[in-house]
Amino acid sequence: MFSPARDDDAFPQYDSPIKKVDSPQAPRPGQRLHDASIQQTERVQIKAAQTEQYRLFAPCPQGLEEALAAELQALGYDHVQAGRAGCHFVADWIGVMRANLSSRLATRILLELSHAPVGNEDDILALARLTPWERWFGPEQTLRVDTSAVRSPMQSLQYCNLRAKDGICDRLRELEGARPSIDTVRPDARVHLFLDETTATFYLDTSGESLFKRGWRHDKGDAPLRENLAAGLLALSGWDPSKPLLDPFCGSGTILIEAAWMALGAPPGIWRPFHFERLRCHDFRLWRDIKDEARSRIAPSLDTPLIGYDINPAVLEAARANLDRSHLTQDTIRFEHGNALEIQPCTEPGWIVTNPPYGERLEHQDDDFWRDWSSNLKQNFAGWSVNMISSDLELPRHMRLKPKRRYPLYNGSLDCRLFCFDMVQASYRQDDDAGMES
């Protein structure tokens, strides 16, 4: 199937300053695999992968770093450190699989394979050739490489990406006689190259599609929140899963469906595939056992009241369709037609967590809308915790409310805040407070 490597396919001689790769899986310079079939190598890899400790990075939406760190610590991971737009942590291979299965806030789980100082594009090529890709994938699988950078002096990320791919393919062709094909749509293996001012890091993507793609949301509505951002709002709001949750602008139901999964203890990745299932080290039976254990811990039913209102009947139908695809029964969440300016609570005090209309969705509204909604909250929702995300940084002033907390977040490219209010009886004046924080 594969043509053997020719003499002129050997690594060209480039005198790179990279003589050592910072990686727990790094080979010695010039090391080659022993003569062995792929099947024999796979058995060794499975055993090694389950016992070794790996450095990992979990990206997340900006603003959720500390919440993600708390989640990873609660899941039992060690050496968790919040960073820019994500968290670093350490785990064995079983921990890698469980992080993909269980994290509600991460966007993906990246496994660090190598790290070294680089000064030019040829150093990236040399680093790629020293990285032990053969442990994870080979010529029989397809490949995609993505490159990102922060303050890197490299002139062309496209050229850096090309050198990375060349180095990966050169190494596999040298070791196994053929190179993987490139597939940018549905690759078997996906590699991320990250560059900063002085270094390069190669990551193996163990997730595949972004983790916020749970597999149930087809109808997204006018201004959808990604599922991990919705879960982040619930985490930052401090919602108690045993208490009522109401979304007066529920749209396609993302916040409430995420809340239902949280309250039931359902892992967010239980119904979707992952890229690690395509790697050479994948142990199908072990992965099946991990998922079976996770399913056994899902609560059989939910007593917590979860209620969503929207003024648009078509959007409510989309929410009910998403609910049906999310493996939840229709009585798990009540989706009802209602105007946020008029609704009243039908449960004991709980939480309001919502993504109200703002920006283009509120093009024809004025300050009266916010004052009217604020008046409804003050009159009818005493004792409730009200939490809303908005790109309108003046929203508290429009509502004549002072937030207890505000969290900077990004909804896609929109710079937003999660505003948190405690609706305490008789604590808010009806008149505007000019000195109030905006």
Secondary structure, DSSP 8 states (H G I E B T S, - for coil): ------GGGS------S------TT---TT----S--HHHHHHHHHHHHHHS-EEEEEE--TT-HHHHHHHHHHTT-EEEEEETTEEEEEE-HHHHHHHHHH-SS-S--EEEEEEEE-SSHHHHHHHHHHS-GGGT--TTS-EEEEEEESS---S-HHHHHHHHHHHHHHHHHHHHSS---B-SSS-SEEEEEEE-SSEEEEEEESS-S-TT--S------SS---HHHHHHHHHHHT--TTS-EEETT-TTSHHHHHHHHHHHT--TTTTS--GGGGSTT--HHHHHHHHHHHHHTS-S---S-EEEEES-HHHHHHHHHHHHHTT--TTSSEEEE--TTT----SSS-EEEE----GGGGTT--HHHHHHHHHHHHHH-TT-EEEEEES-TTHHHHHT---SEEEEEEETTEEEEEEEEE--TT-S-SS--TTS--
